[in-house]
Structures are given as structure tokens and as C-alpha cells.
Amino acid sequence: MSPDFKNLRNSFTWAGLVLNFAVSAQYGGQRPNFVLIIADDVSFDDIGCYGNSQVKTPNIDRLASSGIRFTNMFLTASSSSPSRNSIITGRYPHNTGGAELHTEPPDHMVSFPEILKSKGYYTAQAGKFHMGPYARRGFDSINENGKLNGDGGEDLWVRCLRDRPRDKPFFMWFAAMDAHRIWGPNEFSGTHDPAGLTPPFYLAQGERTRADLASYYDEIARLDHFTGLVADELKRQGVAGNTVVIIMADNGRPFPHSKTRVNDRGLKTPFILCWPSGTGTLPAVCNSLLSSVDIAPTILQLASQDIPETMQGIGFASLLKDPSKELRTYVFAEHNWHDYEAHERMVRSRDYLYIQNSRPAFPQLGPADAVGSLSFAELDSLRKSGLLTETQRDIFIAPRPAEELYDCNADPFQFRNLAGGKEYRKEFEKMKAVLAEWMQETGDNIPSELTKDWYERAPGYIKTGSFNIRGEQVDEKYSATKINKKGPY
């Protein structure tokens, strides 16, 4: 155990103790169990209870009907490992040291499962791991064997619940591979008929895109099935009442316009919290603006533990009793290297979204797996024929604007850039200033020599001369992994 973690574990502030006692008393004094289910590459509006009438998610919808459905939970990155490292540490990607895909944070990072484990919780992981060695300290049991976990990453979830010691509260990190590409046949293939699907308007509407979407929905159906098995097992063991079940995703769907983008399609996640003994069983909706860095401190609050100073998020336990409250004014996110060179920063309020792009020369085709998809191929065919709509064409635009501003109420899909317009000058300057303040306080950086493209921006994962070569990391210049300031919120 690192000296830093020992100090954090033993440093309880008076304010933190008061909060912990208050939370413990509010929910009956018994420490709850936790099951965190993380989908892979699923956008918020690809779950039935979020208004999608095409996808079949009866088990997730049932949990939402007896829990709280959050409508404005945003991730800090639309890339898998940066997002997951951010969730588990309660820190922004550049503050974890793992801001680029497949980079590992330093060993001194502290995860919330590590704190739970040190306080008597049994902690287990099953499915996709995709985080650094520091995160392994947080788990009594790690089950990342791909063959044992199954194609969707969920086969060991119920077994983990059955094999746990019965004399301890528990935390489970259940990480699916669904709905990450590549999609092969599975037991839920054919659940969704391509002919009956209507793709989002910014995608092509032809047979290839509908087939792609059907396969994606089939993977979500498998995730839903195993979520139902977990819920049933908790009931069978008699612990469902005092178990906090959270369902979310790590980033947006693996289609053009979504994954790796810093818009709502890439960053807004479904977030459902079900805890019968803590919040009751009546359905509730929380519209409060929240960030995924807030999840770690909230779980610690509910477990009656102090929040360490390393966590940049804010606990939202109070929303579970009063979902109408507002805690944040802003959320922030970043897009660093993910197959291709990139550096974008985003700040979003309830009303506006501002994006700063330091690499506007490049189009935003999506990650390599999306570029190799049937959906991309169909869009590209329309492009070559001159038949794209304005919104469909967005991914091919190059150069792009260096700054973007969107009115999220009038333009919820964020296609009409208002930056530069006199009418929105005040909002533009305000959001730009807030982002600059966040970057400065948290030690963010725009390196001149970023990691270059590892693949050609074309289907096939064609390697470039820069393959496997990393540039300067965004955390290096200002030692961002040692900065704990939250920035504005």
C-alpha cells in the first residue's frame, strides 16, 4: 500500500464524518452492497426506458421502473479505458495519467473499490477490465479471462454473487463486452429484425445500416438478459433490498457520429440506480446535471466512507432523497488519441455545449472500428454519390471549426454551430472562459507533439508509420496526476 493511500485512508475531516453519519442514519445505518454494471459502447438513447421503442431491454426497464433514471449523466471521455479509469478514480482522464486509449495510470492512483476493500467490503470484478495495475489493488477477486467470461463478458456475473463471502458487504464491478464491435452470432441474434428498424437520421437509412443496428441491438439484448439474471440472483439471496444496482455505459455507440465524439451521442450515458431500501420502489427521474467523476464519491458517501481529496467529483447522495435538486452547473469532457490524433475539450451546461478543437484539420469519422462498419460504408457510398444530407455529412467535414457552440434546447443533437454568431456572443465567451478555468485548475495541456494516427483513416485497420508510437501525454507538462483541484462545477 502506498504512503499516499495510507494517509488518505486515515485522514477523515470533520465535515466528512458529519456527512457519513448523516447518510448512514438516513438509510437505516446498514452499509449497502453495490453492483455496478457497465455496458461497453452504448449511448443513452439505446435503452428502452430512455425512449427507444426499437431496442428490447425489458430487464433494465424493469429496474428503472423501481429506481431512479438519471437523464443528464455525462462521461468524461467517449473512449473506453480513459472513461473507466475516470469512473473508478473519480478523476478527469488527464488527471489519471490514462487520457489516451490503452495508456495506464501510475501506481499511486487510488480507486474507490480499494477504499471499500480496506473498510471491510468484499470486492470483485468480472468481465472487461481495461484499467491499469493500480486498479487491481481494489479487488479481492478479478475475473477477466475472456473465455470464461463469454463473448459478451457476462457469464461469470452470477457466479461472482454466489461465490462471495456472506459475512461482508460487497461491491461488484460487472463490465460487459456488449455492445463493443466485432459482432458475431450469439444467442440473441435475430432478436431485432433489420427491416423493422429506423436508424437515427444522421446515419444512412439503407439495408447495411439497418443490419448493423440490428446486430448492435442484439448485443444490448444480451446485456439486458444478464442484467436480469443478476437482479434475480440478488432477490434469491435476499439482499436485493439493500443492494445499490447501477447500470451505465463507458461511452457512446460504436457508430459514426457517436463514439469518440464529445457531443451528447458520445458522452451522455444511461444511468439507472435501483436501491429499494434506500430510495424506495416508486419510479423517479433525476434531471440534475452530473459527471461520471461524481460516481466514486457518491458510492463512498453511501458506504459511510470519507471522500479522499484525490477525487475531483462531487457526491450526489442527496439526490437519491430529492431528485429535483441541482448540484452542478457544468460538466467537462475530453477526447484524446483513440486510434487517431485528436485533442478536444468540452464543457456543457443544461443549456449550452462548447467544444474547443486543437486539431481541426482532421475529419471526425469515428474510431477505427466505426470506420470499418457497415454504417460507415453506407455513408461513404452516399458521400461519393453526392447524396448525403447536411447532418450525415458532418463526419467528413475537414477542416472543422476550432470552436463550436450549441444550444442544447433548440438543437438537442448539436448540429447547428452557433460559434461566431453575434446573438450568442455572451454565451460563447462565458462557456469558453469556464473551460479555460477548468483546464488551468486541473493541469490540462495541449502538447505540440501529440500521438499521431496509428491507422489510416479508412476501413481495414491499415497501420501507419506512427503505429505504436506515443507522443507527449497531456498530463506530463503540469504533472496533472498530482493535481486534485476540481475546477468549476
ZIFEN-V422625 format. One record per residue. N is the residue number from 1. RES is the residue in three letters. PHI is phi as a letter, one per 30 degrees, with the letter a starting at -180 (NA if undefined). PSI is psi in whole degrees, 0 to 359 (* if undefined). NEAR is the number of other C-alpha atoms within 10 Angstrom. Layout:
# ZIFEN-V422625
n & res & phi & psi & near
N & RES & PHI & PSI & NEAR
N & RES & PHI & PSI & NEAR
This chain:
# ZIFEN-V422625
n & res & phi & psi & near
1 & MET & NA & 132 & 8
2 & SER & d & 151 & 11
3 & PRO & e & 323 & 9
4 & ASP & e & 317 & 12
5 & PHE & d & 322 & 18
6 & LYS & e & 317 & 10
7 & ASN & d & 317 & 11
8 & LEU & d & 321 & 17
9 & ARG & d & 330 & 17
10 & ASN & c & 357 & 10
11 & SER & c & 97 & 14
12 & PHE & c & 120 & 14
13 & THR & d & 156 & 12
14 & TRP & e & 317 & 10
15 & ALA & d & 320 & 9
16 & GLY & d & 321 & 17
17 & LEU & d & 317 & 16
18 & VAL & e & 316 & 13
19 & LEU & d & 317 & 18
20 & ASN & d & 315 & 20
21 & PHE & d & 322 & 14
22 & ALA & d & 316 & 15
23 & VAL & d & 316 & 20
24 & SER & d & 316 & 19
25 & ALA & d & 322 & 12
26 & GLN & d & 326 & 12
27 & TYR & c & 26 & 16
28 & GLY & j & 359 & 11
29 & GLY & i & 342 & 13
30 & GLN & c & 130 & 13
31 & ARG & d & 132 & 19
32 & PRO & d & 161 & 25
33 & ASN & d & 164 & 24
34 & PHE & b & 137 & 23
35 & VAL & b & 115 & 25
36 & LEU & c & 114 & 17
37 & ILE & c & 119 & 24
38 & ILE & c & 114 & 25
39 & ALA & d & 157 & 28
40 & ASP & c & 115 & 27
41 & ASP & i & 58 & 29
42 & VAL & b & 123 & 32
43 & SER & d & 159 & 25
44 & PHE & d & 327 & 29
45 & ASP & c & 23 & 20
46 & ASP & c & 27 & 22
47 & ILE & b & 141 & 23
48 & GLY & e & 314 & 18
49 & CYS & d & 353 & 22
50 & TYR & c & 16 & 16
51 & GLY & j & 3 & 11
52 & ASN & d & 109 & 13
53 & SER & d & 357 & 13
54 & GLN & c & 326 & 17
55 & VAL & d & 145 & 22
56 & LYS & c & 105 & 22
57 & THR & b & 60 & 24
58 & PRO & d & 326 & 17
59 & ASN & d & 317 & 20
60 & ILE & d & 319 & 22
61 & ASP & d & 323 & 19
62 & ARG & d & 319 & 14
63 & LEU & d & 321 & 24
64 & ALA & d & 328 & 26
65 & SER & d & 349 & 18
66 & SER & b & 22 & 19
67 & GLY & b & 206 & 26
68 & ILE & c & 128 & 25
69 & ARG & c & 117 & 26
70 & PHE & c & 132 & 22
71 & THR & c & 352 & 20
72 & ASN & b & 48 & 20
73 & MET & c & 124 & 24
74 & PHE & c & 140 & 28
75 & LEU & d & 164 & 33
76 & THR & c & 352 & 30
77 & ALA & a & 149 & 33
78 & SER & c & 42 & 33
79 & SER & b & 145 & 29
80 & SER & e & 292 & 24
81 & SER & d & 321 & 24
82 & PRO & e & 321 & 33
83 & SER & d & 315 & 29
84 & ARG & d & 319 & 25
85 & ASN & d & 325 & 30
86 & SER & d & 316 & 33
87 & ILE & d & 314 & 25
88 & ILE & d & 339 & 24
89 & THR & c & 342 & 28
90 & GLY & i & 29 & 30
91 & ARG & b & 154 & 31
92 & TYR & d & 152 & 33
93 & PRO & e & 315 & 31
94 & HIS & d & 343 & 29
95 & ASN & d & 350 & 30
96 & THR & d & 339 & 25
97 & GLY & i & 7 & 26
98 & GLY & b & 48 & 27
99 & ALA & d & 332 & 28
100 & GLU & c & 152 & 27
101 & LEU & e & 136 & 17
102 & HIS & i & 23 & 16
103 & THR & c & 148 & 17
104 & GLU & c & 130 & 20
105 & PRO & d & 158 & 22
106 & PRO & d & 164 & 15
107 & ASP & d & 341 & 14
108 & HIS & d & 357 & 16
109 & MET & d & 147 & 23
110 & VAL & c & 126 & 25
111 & SER & c & 155 & 25
112 & PHE & d & 329 & 24
113 & PRO & d & 328 & 29
114 & GLU & d & 320 & 22
115 & ILE & d & 315 & 21
116 & LEU & e & 317 & 22
117 & LYS & d & 318 & 19
118 & SER & d & 343 & 13
119 & LYS & c & 19 & 14
120 & GLY & j & 1 & 12
121 & TYR & d & 144 & 24
122 & TYR & d & 128 & 23
123 & THR & b & 134 & 26
124 & ALA & b & 150 & 24
125 & GLN & b & 144 & 25
126 & ALA & b & 133 & 27
127 & GLY & j & 213 & 26
128 & LYS & d & 135 & 23
129 & PHE & c & 287 & 21
130 & HIS & i & 33 & 18
131 & MET & b & 172 & 21
132 & GLY & d & 175 & 18
133 & PRO & e & 328 & 13
134 & TYR & e & 323 & 16
135 & ALA & d & 336 & 24
136 & ARG & d & 333 & 17
137 & ARG & d & 337 & 18
138 & GLY & d & 357 & 23
139 & PHE & b & 133 & 21
140 & ASP & d & 328 & 15
141 & SER & b & 127 & 16
142 & ILE & c & 124 & 17
143 & ASN & b & 81 & 19
144 & GLU & c & 6 & 17
145 & ASN & d & 116 & 14
146 & GLY & d & 320 & 16
147 & LYS & d & 317 & 9
148 & LEU & d & 327 & 14
149 & ASN & d & 344 & 19
150 & GLY & i & 169 & 14
151 & ASP & e & 327 & 18
152 & GLY & c & 356 & 24
153 & GLY & i & 9 & 26
154 & GLU & c & 357 & 26
155 & ASP & d & 336 & 18
156 & LEU & c & 2 & 20
157 & TRP & d & 308 & 27
158 & VAL & d & 321 & 19
159 & ARG & d & 322 & 12
160 & CYS & d & 320 & 20
161 & LEU & d & 322 & 19
162 & ARG & d & 329 & 13
163 & ASP & d & 357 & 8
164 & ARG & d & 152 & 18
165 & PRO & d & 141 & 12
166 & ARG & c & 1 & 11
167 & ASP & c & 13 & 9
168 & LYS & b & 150 & 13
169 & PRO & d & 158 & 23
170 & PHE & b & 155 & 23
171 & PHE & b & 128 & 26
172 & MET & c & 128 & 23
173 & TRP & c & 97 & 23
174 & PHE & c & 109 & 26
175 & ALA & c & 112 & 27
176 & ALA & d & 159 & 29
177 & MET & c & 341 & 22
178 & ASP & d & 129 & 28
179 & ALA & c & 51 & 24
180 & HIS & d & 139 & 19
181 & ARG & d & 153 & 18
182 & ILE & c & 143 & 12
183 & TRP & c & 120 & 16
184 & GLY & c & 178 & 9
185 & PRO & d & 140 & 11
186 & ASN & b & 178 & 13
187 & GLU & d & 348 & 10
188 & PHE & c & 8 & 16
189 & SER & e & 134 & 18
190 & GLY & j & 358 & 13
191 & THR & d & 326 & 16
192 & HIS & c & 124 & 21
193 & ASP & d & 118 & 16
194 & PRO & e & 324 & 20
195 & ALA & d & 336 & 11
196 & GLY & c & 6 & 10
197 & LEU & c & 146 & 18
198 & THR & c & 111 & 16
199 & PRO & d & 158 & 19
200 & PRO & e & 148 & 11
201 & PHE & d & 339 & 10
202 & TYR & d & 355 & 19
203 & LEU & c & 165 & 22
204 & ALA & d & 159 & 24
205 & GLN & c & 16 & 16
206 & GLY & d & 186 & 15
207 & GLU & d & 320 & 15
208 & ARG & d & 319 & 18
209 & THR & d & 320 & 25
210 & ARG & d & 322 & 24
211 & ALA & d & 320 & 19
212 & ASP & d & 315 & 18
213 & LEU & d & 321 & 23
214 & ALA & d & 318 & 25
215 & SER & d & 320 & 26
216 & TYR & d & 313 & 26
217 & TYR & d & 325 & 28
218 & ASP & d & 322 & 26
219 & GLU & d & 323 & 28
220 & ILE & d & 325 & 26
221 & ALA & d & 322 & 26
222 & ARG & d & 316 & 23
223 & LEU & e & 316 & 27
224 & ASP & d & 319 & 21
225 & HIS & e & 311 & 18
226 & PHE & d & 330 & 21
227 & THR & d & 319 & 24
228 & GLY & d & 320 & 19
229 & LEU & d & 321 & 14
230 & VAL & d & 314 & 24
231 & ALA & d & 319 & 19
232 & ASP & d & 321 & 14
233 & GLU & d & 321 & 18
234 & LEU & d & 320 & 20
235 & LYS & d & 318 & 13
236 & ARG & d & 323 & 10
237 & GLN & d & 353 & 11
238 & GLY & i & 23 & 11
239 & VAL & c & 6 & 15
240 & ALA & d & 324 & 22
241 & GLY & d & 322 & 18
242 & ASN & c & 29 & 20
243 & THR & c & 125 & 24
244 & VAL & d & 111 & 23
245 & VAL & c & 124 & 24
246 & ILE & c & 133 & 23
247 & ILE & b & 127 & 21
248 & MET & a & 185 & 23
249 & ALA & b & 165 & 28
250 & ASP & c & 338 & 33
251 & ASN & a & 178 & 35
252 & GLY & d & 170 & 33
253 & ARG & e & 147 & 27
254 & PRO & d & 58 & 27
255 & PHE & b & 160 & 29
256 & PRO & e & 146 & 27
257 & HIS & i & 355 & 25
258 & SER & b & 274 & 26
259 & LYS & e & 135 & 28
260 & THR & i & 353 & 33
261 & ARG & d & 151 & 23
262 & VAL & c & 31 & 30
263 & ASN & c & 183 & 26
264 & ASP & d & 329 & 23
265 & ARG & d & 333 & 25
266 & GLY & c & 330 & 28
267 & LEU & c & 335 & 33
268 & LYS & d & 128 & 29
269 & THR & c & 147 & 30
270 & PRO & d & 144 & 28
271 & PHE & b & 109 & 23
272 & ILE & b & 131 & 26
273 & LEU & b & 123 & 22
274 & CYS & b & 122 & 29
275 & TRP & a & 85 & 23
276 & PRO & e & 316 & 17
277 & SER & d & 344 & 15
278 & GLY & c & 324 & 19
279 & THR & b & 358 & 21
280 & GLY & i & 189 & 16
281 & THR & b & 8 & 17
282 & LEU & d & 139 & 12
283 & PRO & d & 142 & 15
284 & ALA & b & 156 & 21
285 & VAL & b & 133 & 15
286 & CYS & c & 120 & 21
287 & ASN & c & 6 & 17
288 & SER & d & 140 & 20
289 & LEU & d & 124 & 21
290 & LEU & b & 157 & 28
291 & SER & c & 152 & 26
292 & SER & d & 342 & 31
293 & VAL & d & 348 & 29
294 & ASP & d & 347 & 24
295 & ILE & d & 313 & 24
296 & ALA & e & 309 & 25
297 & PRO & d & 330 & 26
298 & THR & d & 316 & 21
299 & ILE & d & 320 & 23
300 & LEU & d & 321 & 20
301 & GLN & e & 312 & 24
302 & LEU & d & 334 & 27
303 & ALA & d & 8 & 22
304 & SER & i & 41 & 25
305 & GLN & c & 151 & 25
306 & ASP & d & 151 & 24
307 & ILE & c & 119 & 28
308 & PRO & d & 156 & 23
309 & GLU & d & 345 & 13
310 & THR & d & 340 & 22
311 & MET & d & 127 & 25
312 & GLN & c & 353 & 24
313 & GLY & d & 173 & 27
314 & ILE & b & 136 & 21
315 & GLY & d & 140 & 22
316 & PHE & c & 31 & 23
317 & ALA & e & 328 & 19
318 & SER & d & 336 & 15
319 & LEU & d & 339 & 17
320 & LEU & d & 334 & 19
321 & LYS & c & 331 & 14
322 & ASP & b & 83 & 12
323 & PRO & d & 348 & 18
324 & SER & d & 350 & 13
325 & LYS & d & 158 & 15
326 & GLU & c & 129 & 15
327 & LEU & c & 327 & 15
328 & ARG & c & 152 & 16
329 & THR & c & 331 & 14
330 & TYR & b & 152 & 20
331 & VAL & b & 155 & 25
332 & PHE & b & 153 & 30
333 & ALA & a & 166 & 25
334 & GLU & b & 152 & 30
335 & HIS & b & 111 & 24
336 & ASN & c & 191 & 26
337 & TRP & e & 129 & 24
338 & HIS & b & 90 & 23
339 & ASP & i & 321 & 24
340 & TYR & b & 154 & 20
341 & GLU & d & 135 & 19
342 & ALA & a & 152 & 23
343 & HIS & a & 100 & 20
344 & GLU & b & 148 & 21
345 & ARG & b & 146 & 22
346 & MET & b & 140 & 24
347 & VAL & b & 137 & 23
348 & ARG & b & 136 & 25
349 & SER & c & 185 & 17
350 & ARG & d & 331 & 16
351 & ASP & c & 329 & 15
352 & TYR & b & 152 & 20
353 & LEU & b & 126 & 26
354 & TYR & b & 133 & 28
355 & ILE & b & 135 & 25
356 & GLN & c & 123 & 21
357 & ASN & c & 111 & 19
358 & SER & d & 359 & 17
359 & ARG & b & 60 & 16
360 & PRO & d & 350 & 18
361 & ALA & d & 338 & 14
362 & PHE & c & 143 & 18
363 & PRO & d & 168 & 15
364 & GLN & c & 76 & 22
365 & LEU & d & 339 & 23
366 & GLY & j & 177 & 23
367 & PRO & d & 173 & 22
368 & ALA & d & 325 & 21
369 & ASP & d & 326 & 19
370 & ALA & d & 323 & 22
371 & VAL & d & 333 & 21
372 & GLY & c & 9 & 19
373 & SER & d & 163 & 20
374 & LEU & d & 324 & 19
375 & SER & d & 318 & 25
376 & PHE & d & 318 & 26
377 & ALA & e & 321 & 18
378 & GLU & d & 322 & 17
379 & LEU & d & 320 & 26
380 & ASP & d & 323 & 19
381 & SER & d & 318 & 13
382 & LEU & d & 322 & 16
383 & ARG & d & 314 & 15
384 & LYS & d & 336 & 9
385 & SER & c & 358 & 9
386 & GLY & i & 29 & 10
387 & LEU & c & 8 & 13
388 & LEU & d & 144 & 18
389 & THR & d & 170 & 15
390 & GLU & d & 318 & 9
391 & THR & d & 321 & 15
392 & GLN & d & 329 & 20
393 & ARG & d & 344 & 18
394 & ASP & e & 321 & 18
395 & ILE & d & 339 & 19
396 & PHE & c & 352 & 15
397 & ILE & d & 128 & 14
398 & ALA & a & 128 & 12
399 & PRO & d & 159 & 12
400 & ARG & c & 167 & 17
401 & PRO & d & 143 & 16
402 & ALA & d & 337 & 14
403 & GLU & b & 143 & 20
404 & GLU & b & 144 & 21
405 & LEU & b & 133 & 27
406 & TYR & b & 140 & 25
407 & ASP & d & 105 & 21
408 & CYS & d & 343 & 18
409 & ASN & d & 314 & 11
410 & ALA & d & 335 & 11
411 & ASP & b & 71 & 13
412 & PRO & d & 338 & 16
413 & PHE & c & 356 & 15
414 & GLN & h & 63 & 20
415 & PHE & c & 345 & 18
416 & ARG & c & 99 & 15
417 & ASN & d & 122 & 16
418 & LEU & c & 359 & 19
419 & ALA & d & 135 & 20
420 & GLY & j & 346 & 12
421 & GLY & d & 136 & 11
422 & LYS & d & 326 & 9
423 & GLU & d & 331 & 10
424 & TYR & c & 20 & 14
425 & ARG & d & 319 & 13
426 & LYS & d & 313 & 11
427 & GLU & d & 321 & 19
428 & PHE & e & 310 & 22
429 & GLU & d & 322 & 13
430 & LYS & d & 311 & 12
431 & MET & d & 322 & 21
432 & LYS & d & 318 & 19
433 & ALA & d & 320 & 12
434 & VAL & d & 318 & 19
435 & LEU & d & 317 & 25
436 & ALA & d & 320 & 16
437 & GLU & d & 316 & 14
438 & TRP & d & 315 & 19
439 & MET & d & 317 & 18
440 & GLN & d & 313 & 14
441 & GLU & d & 326 & 16
442 & THR & c & 3 & 25
443 & GLY & i & 32 & 23
444 & ASP & d & 163 & 24
445 & ASN & a & 151 & 19
446 & ILE & c & 89 & 15
447 & PRO & d & 148 & 16
448 & SER & d & 332 & 10
449 & GLU & c & 82 & 11
450 & LEU & d & 166 & 18
451 & THR & d & 130 & 24
452 & LYS & d & 177 & 20
453 & ASP & d & 130 & 21
454 & TRP & c & 343 & 22
455 & TYR & b & 156 & 21
456 & GLU & d & 147 & 16
457 & ARG & d & 65 & 22
458 & ALA & a & 160 & 13
459 & PRO & e & 150 & 15
460 & GLY & j & 1 & 13
461 & TYR & h & 50 & 15
462 & ILE & d & 117 & 12
463 & LYS & d & 145 & 14
464 & THR & c & 176 & 13
465 & GLY & d & 345 & 11
466 & SER & c & 5 & 13
467 & PHE & e & 133 & 15
468 & ASN & i & 16 & 14
469 & ILE & c & 124 & 10
470 & ARG & c & 142 & 16
471 & GLY & c & 194 & 15
472 & GLU & d & 136 & 14
473 & GLN & d & 148 & 21
474 & VAL & d & 343 & 25
475 & ASP & d & 350 & 24
476 & GLU & d & 313 & 16
477 & LYS & e & 317 & 13
478 & TYR & c & 17 & 14
479 & SER & h & 54 & 16
480 & ALA & d & 338 & 22
481 & THR & d & 348 & 23
482 & LYS & c & 4 & 16
483 & ILE & c & 131 & 20
484 & ASN & c & 0 & 18
485 & LYS & d & 143 & 19
486 & LYS & d & 332 & 18
487 & GLY & i & 180 & 18
488 & PRO & d & 151 & 16
489 & TYR & a & * & 17
